[in-house]
Amino acid sequence: MTALAESGPSLSATSEKELSSVGRLAIRAAVTSTLFLTQIAYNIGDFPVTMEFVSYAALVVYMLISGHATVSVPTIFLYIATVTCALAAMKLTVLPASSSSLLLLFALYAPFSFRLRAGPDLKAVHEAIQGTFVSATTVIAIIAIAQFAIVNALKVNALTNIYFILPEAIRGGGTYTFLREGGSLVKANGFFLRESADLSLMTALALLIEISTRARFVIIGALAAALLCSFSGSGMLALMLGLVLPRTVGRLPLFVASATTLILVMLMLYYADIPGINNLFFDRLAEINQPGTSGYARYVAPKAMVDLNLHNGGIGMWLGNGGGSYLRSTMLLRVKYEIADPTWAKLTFEYGLLGLALLGSIFAIRVYSSALDVRICNYILFVWVVNSAVLKIQYVLVFWLLTLVPKIPARRNGFGSSAPPSTRNSQ
């Protein structure tokens, strides 16, 4: 039975209500920490213990000690194999590595080996998790819209980011980007989030969930407006892929037609040279070939790091160079520009092709065996792979929480049925 809804009939009504309240509180605390408290941390050396990390650990411990978690046997074996390969890489590497980075990876992905135990109310739990995330993100979206207008119109710099007003003792570390390259427009980040890219990815995810579930126009409008105020293409691209990618093999023709139409529309907009459109969006494509820009750092520079590792072959290619070695080894390229660490590049460089395959399998199995709509699954997998999300607790917790409920046959949890089993049997 699940801890996030009422337990079985053997419990008293009072116990059921108390258990359900604890579950709702756990969900709200986890979601709140990922959206509103992400920059509040207690720094232990160079490692910030954020509120998301505390919420993640508390929720995991609660599920384990309450007995409401069930272990995925295939996933636990994949996890053990990942740990074994990662430890071997740390022993064999000659590059600068970090045991703390390795331990963080182990800690973040160990909970992916279990999820909620099957029970009659999992559908309600699933809806509660999605609803809580959408509601909280909508609040952030409204804040972002107001922030964008006030900061850019009235130049109230104090509202640019909560980071600037937090006491240093509880301020999380990090690097922040507020201005567009070559411009003075302050991009919205919802005040509480670190950067505009975080606002873009979170609002796009909430937008896709809302479209797939309740489809309330007011909520969709607020989320879409905040997505535009972020001026970040990360969420827009992931959202388009989530909507366009086929959900079944039979939808492949529709996918090809939709993708072709989208490309044609984008080309028409590009060659139409509508004032403001090219400067705001299409000019970002030119960054791919310009060292020092965010586009180059995210999509081109990481490939150079991976190519360097693969060309060396041997143990490094298959087992990697050890946790934390990616950013510590950028000096090997002798470059002066920033290099991002997207998941696919970081895992390949630090944990090799085997590590990429193993951890990627753990994540994909978790996502696609959940009760989420396939479009949301496609979005989550894409964001995890192409962004710097593998060790970012904010995204790991959101993805873990949204996939907490497994995909269960209708006869066990009522998915897709118009009446409960007792009603159908009496008819």
Summary of the structure (lengths in Angstrom):
residues: 427
radius of gyration: 22.5
end to end distance: 27.5
largest distance: 74.3
contacts: 1382
relative contact order: 0.13
helix: 67%
strand: 5%
